[in-house]
Amino acid sequence: MIKIYWQKCRKVLRYYPSYRFLLLFLLLLILVSFLVFLLPLNPNKIDVTQLSQGPSLKHLFGTDELGRDYFLRVLYGGHISLTVGFVAMATATILGTAVGLLSGYFGGILDSILMRLVDVLSSIPWMVLSIVLSVLLEPGIGTVILVISLFSWMNISRLVRGEAISFKERDYVLYSQFIGEKSWKIIFQHLLPPILPTILVAATTNLSSAIMTESALSFLGLGIQQPKSSWGSLLENAQSNLQGAPHMALIPGIFIILTVLAFNGVGEFLRKIFSDQE
């Protein structure tokens, strides 16, 4: 199976070379954002002699109102935004997959209860609840991850439930039930593997949404707090300098847009690999 997917991956990359650039961009972005912590650099170092400087060879993206190197703050901001995105995506994916598998496989009362819970949570404007929780809880990375995770798992649960309902009617699953295999074994050995492609594609969409949500919360001042920086908090901080230094808002904004588009492109890339029509 792995060999088949690898062959389809190469085929898709050959026919759609644009995916190569998306993957290369994300690889470089992730490597730089996470390896920057290995360098003896301090993005929060204040230099009163370099206040609000424009881009130069010494400071590629200039400096902010406290003289901090903006290039470093963007890199460190990328690390935090990506960390929040990956952790929130992983948490929401695990929760949504678990709910979807249990609901789809067992059905009955459990299915009704879980799906009504999903319906209720989906009907409430997530931004309102996110803001309320962000206000009630102490702002920080942990709170942002918790808020995003709690309100981004419902779509995955619906997708997984639909797939589980379909696959549980297959002959090999019915035979496993007939010979008395335990339910958890049937779920993990016979239901989860064929649903994994759907989960992976949905996870990339969740990752993009998590990055956007973190940026929105931080922009509203409810996410990452100073002196730490994320792309969203950099946008929020740049509001006061839009006329004098518009690049301070443009740079993190461009990184957010490119990253979200790239992860959405990866989702399309995975969809083509897992599609039976390719």
BAKENU-786071 format. One record per residue (C-alpha): chain; x, y, z. Coordinates in steps of 0.2 Angstrom, whole numbers, padded with zeros to 4 digits. Example, Ala and Ser with C-alpha at 12.3 -4.5 7.8 and 13.67 -1.06 7.14 Angstrom:
REM BAKENU-786071
{"A",{0062,-0022,0039}}
{"A",{0068,-0005,0036}}
END
This chain:
REM BAKENU-786071
{"A",{0000,0000,0000}}
{"A",{0014,0012,0004}}
{"A",{0023,0008,-0012}}
{"A",{0007,0012,-0022}}
{"A",{0004,0029,-0013}}
{"A",{0022,0033,-0016}}
{"A",{0020,0030,-0035}}
{"A",{0005,0040,-0035}}
{"A",{0014,0054,-0026}}
{"A",{0027,0054,-0039}}
{"A",{0014,0054,-0053}}
{"A",{0005,0069,-0045}}
{"A",{0021,0079,-0043}}
{"A",{0026,0075,-0061}}
{"A",{0009,0081,-0068}}
{"A",{0007,0095,-0056}}
{"A",{0024,0103,-0053}}
{"A",{0016,0118,-0043}}
{"A",{0015,0106,-0028}}
{"A",{0034,0105,-0028}}
{"A",{0035,0123,-0024}}
{"A",{0021,0122,-0011}}
{"A",{0030,0107,-0002}}
{"A",{0047,0116,-0003}}
{"A",{0040,0132,0004}}
{"A",{0032,0123,0018}}
{"A",{0048,0113,0022}}
{"A",{0059,0128,0022}}
{"A",{0047,0138,0033}}
{"A",{0045,0124,0045}}
{"A",{0064,0121,0046}}
{"A",{0068,0139,0048}}
{"A",{0055,0143,0061}}
{"A",{0060,0128,0072}}
{"A",{0078,0129,0070}}
{"A",{0080,0147,0073}}
{"A",{0079,0143,0092}}
{"A",{0096,0134,0090}}
{"A",{0104,0151,0086}}
{"A",{0110,0162,0100}}
{"A",{0098,0176,0095}}
{"A",{0086,0186,0106}}
{"A",{0070,0192,0096}}
{"A",{0065,0202,0112}}
{"A",{0082,0212,0113}}
{"A",{0078,0231,0114}}
{"A",{0090,0243,0106}}
{"A",{0085,0261,0109}}
{"A",{0097,0267,0096}}
{"A",{0088,0257,0082}}
{"A",{0070,0263,0085}}
{"A",{0058,0260,0071}}
{"A",{0071,0258,0057}}
{"A",{0067,0253,0040}}
{"A",{0073,0237,0031}}
{"A",{0092,0237,0029}}
{"A",{0106,0225,0027}}
{"A",{0108,0225,0046}}
{"A",{0090,0223,0049}}
{"A",{0081,0214,0034}}
{"A",{0064,0218,0040}}
{"A",{0069,0234,0049}}
{"A",{0065,0236,0068}}
{"A",{0050,0239,0078}}
{"A",{0046,0254,0090}}
{"A",{0057,0246,0103}}
{"A",{0072,0243,0092}}
{"A",{0069,0224,0091}}
{"A",{0074,0216,0075}}
{"A",{0058,0213,0065}}
{"A",{0066,0198,0055}}
{"A",{0069,0188,0071}}
{"A",{0052,0192,0078}}
{"A",{0044,0186,0062}}
{"A",{0054,0170,0062}}
{"A",{0050,0167,0080}}
{"A",{0032,0172,0077}}
{"A",{0031,0159,0063}}
{"A",{0037,0146,0076}}
{"A",{0023,0150,0088}}
{"A",{0010,0151,0074}}
{"A",{0015,0134,0067}}
{"A",{0016,0126,0084}}
{"A",{-0001,0132,0089}}
{"A",{-0008,0126,0072}}
{"A",{0000,0109,0073}}
{"A",{-0004,0105,0091}}
{"A",{-0022,0112,0089}}
{"A",{-0024,0102,0073}}
{"A",{-0017,0086,0081}}
{"A",{-0029,0088,0096}}
{"A",{-0044,0092,0086}}
{"A",{-0041,0078,0074}}
{"A",{-0039,0065,0088}}
{"A",{-0054,0071,0096}}
{"A",{-0065,0072,0080}}
{"A",{-0058,0055,0074}}
{"A",{-0063,0046,0091}}
{"A",{-0080,0054,0091}}
{"A",{-0083,0049,0073}}
{"A",{-0078,0031,0075}}
{"A",{-0088,0028,0091}}
{"A",{-0103,0037,0084}}
{"A",{-0102,0028,0067}}
{"A",{-0098,0011,0073}}
{"A",{-0109,0009,0088}}
{"A",{-0124,0019,0082}}
{"A",{-0140,0020,0092}}
{"A",{-0141,0031,0107}}
{"A",{-0123,0034,0107}}
{"A",{-0123,0041,0089}}
{"A",{-0138,0052,0093}}
{"A",{-0130,0059,0109}}
{"A",{-0114,0063,0100}}
{"A",{-0121,0070,0084}}
{"A",{-0133,0081,0094}}
{"A",{-0118,0088,0104}}
{"A",{-0109,0091,0087}}
{"A",{-0124,0100,0080}}
{"A",{-0125,0111,0096}}
{"A",{-0107,0116,0095}}
{"A",{-0107,0118,0076}}
{"A",{-0122,0130,0078}}
{"A",{-0114,0142,0090}}
{"A",{-0103,0155,0082}}
{"A",{-0085,0149,0086}}
{"A",{-0078,0166,0086}}
{"A",{-0090,0172,0100}}
{"A",{-0086,0157,0111}}
{"A",{-0067,0158,0107}}
{"A",{-0067,0176,0113}}
{"A",{-0077,0172,0129}}
{"A",{-0065,0158,0133}}
{"A",{-0050,0168,0129}}
{"A",{-0056,0182,0141}}
{"A",{-0061,0170,0155}}
{"A",{-0044,0160,0154}}
{"A",{-0027,0167,0156}}
{"A",{-0021,0172,0138}}
{"A",{-0006,0162,0132}}
{"A",{-0001,0148,0120}}
{"A",{-0010,0135,0130}}
{"A",{-0026,0144,0130}}
{"A",{-0026,0148,0112}}
{"A",{-0023,0129,0108}}
{"A",{-0037,0124,0120}}
{"A",{-0049,0136,0112}}
{"A",{-0045,0131,0094}}
{"A",{-0045,0113,0098}}
{"A",{-0062,0113,0107}}
{"A",{-0071,0121,0092}}
{"A",{-0062,0113,0076}}
{"A",{-0065,0095,0078}}
{"A",{-0084,0094,0073}}
{"A",{-0081,0093,0054}}
{"A",{-0069,0079,0056}}
{"A",{-0081,0069,0067}}
{"A",{-0094,0070,0054}}
{"A",{-0083,0065,0040}}
{"A",{-0076,0050,0050}}
{"A",{-0093,0045,0056}}
{"A",{-0099,0044,0038}}
{"A",{-0084,0034,0033}}
{"A",{-0086,0022,0048}}
{"A",{-0105,0019,0044}}
{"A",{-0100,0014,0026}}
{"A",{-0085,0003,0031}}
{"A",{-0093,-0006,0045}}
{"A",{-0105,-0014,0033}}
{"A",{-0091,-0022,0023}}
{"A",{-0089,-0041,0024}}
{"A",{-0073,-0042,0033}}
{"A",{-0080,-0031,0047}}
{"A",{-0096,-0041,0048}}
{"A",{-0086,-0057,0049}}
{"A",{-0075,-0050,0063}}
{"A",{-0091,-0046,0073}}
{"A",{-0098,-0063,0069}}
{"A",{-0082,-0072,0076}}
{"A",{-0083,-0062,0092}}
{"A",{-0068,-0050,0090}}
{"A",{-0068,-0035,0102}}
{"A",{-0075,-0019,0096}}
{"A",{-0059,-0009,0100}}
{"A",{-0049,-0021,0089}}
{"A",{-0062,-0020,0075}}
{"A",{-0061,-0001,0075}}
{"A",{-0042,0000,0075}}
{"A",{-0038,-0014,0063}}
{"A",{-0053,-0013,0051}}
{"A",{-0061,0004,0052}}
{"A",{-0047,0016,0055}}
{"A",{-0034,0011,0042}}
{"A",{-0046,0014,0027}}
{"A",{-0052,0030,0034}}
{"A",{-0035,0037,0037}}
{"A",{-0033,0046,0020}}
{"A",{-0049,0056,0023}}
{"A",{-0043,0060,0041}}
{"A",{-0026,0066,0033}}
{"A",{-0034,0077,0020}}
{"A",{-0046,0085,0033}}
{"A",{-0032,0088,0045}}
{"A",{-0023,0099,0033}}
{"A",{-0039,0110,0032}}
{"A",{-0039,0110,0051}}
{"A",{-0021,0116,0051}}
{"A",{-0025,0131,0040}}
{"A",{-0040,0135,0050}}
{"A",{-0030,0134,0066}}
{"A",{-0017,0146,0060}}
{"A",{-0030,0158,0054}}
{"A",{-0040,0157,0071}}
{"A",{-0024,0160,0081}}
{"A",{-0020,0175,0070}}
{"A",{-0037,0182,0072}}
{"A",{-0037,0180,0091}}
{"A",{-0020,0187,0093}}
{"A",{-0025,0201,0082}}
{"A",{-0039,0205,0093}}
{"A",{-0027,0205,0108}}
{"A",{-0034,0189,0115}}
{"A",{-0020,0177,0110}}
{"A",{-0002,0177,0111}}
{"A",{0004,0191,0123}}
{"A",{0020,0202,0123}}
{"A",{0034,0200,0123}}
{"A",{0031,0184,0114}}
{"A",{0026,0186,0096}}
{"A",{0015,0176,0083}}
{"A",{0010,0182,0066}}
{"A",{-0006,0188,0072}}
{"A",{0001,0198,0087}}
{"A",{0013,0206,0075}}
{"A",{-0001,0212,0065}}
{"A",{-0010,0218,0080}}
{"A",{0006,0228,0086}}
{"A",{0008,0235,0068}}
{"A",{-0008,0244,0068}}
{"A",{-0001,0259,0077}}
{"A",{0013,0260,0063}}
{"A",{0003,0258,0048}}
{"A",{0007,0275,0040}}
{"A",{0025,0276,0045}}
{"A",{0029,0258,0043}}
{"A",{0016,0248,0033}}
{"A",{0029,0234,0030}}
{"A",{0027,0229,0048}}
{"A",{0009,0223,0044}}
{"A",{0012,0217,0026}}
{"A",{0026,0205,0031}}
{"A",{0017,0194,0044}}
{"A",{0001,0196,0034}}
{"A",{0009,0189,0018}}
{"A",{0017,0175,0028}}
{"A",{-0001,0170,0035}}
{"A",{-0008,0170,0018}}
{"A",{0006,0160,0010}}
{"A",{0006,0148,0024}}
{"A",{-0013,0145,0023}}
{"A",{-0013,0143,0004}}
{"A",{0001,0131,0005}}
{"A",{-0007,0120,0018}}
{"A",{-0023,0120,0008}}
{"A",{-0013,0116,-0007}}
{"A",{-0006,0101,0002}}
{"A",{-0023,0095,0006}}
{"A",{-0027,0095,-0013}}
{"A",{-0011,0086,-0016}}
{"A",{-0016,0073,-0003}}
{"A",{-0033,0072,-0010}}
{"A",{-0026,0068,-0028}}
{"A",{-0014,0055,-0020}}
{"A",{-0028,0046,-0011}}
{"A",{-0041,0047,-0025}}
{"A",{-0045,0031,-0034}}
{"A",{-0046,0041,-0050}}
{"A",{-0028,0046,-0051}}
END
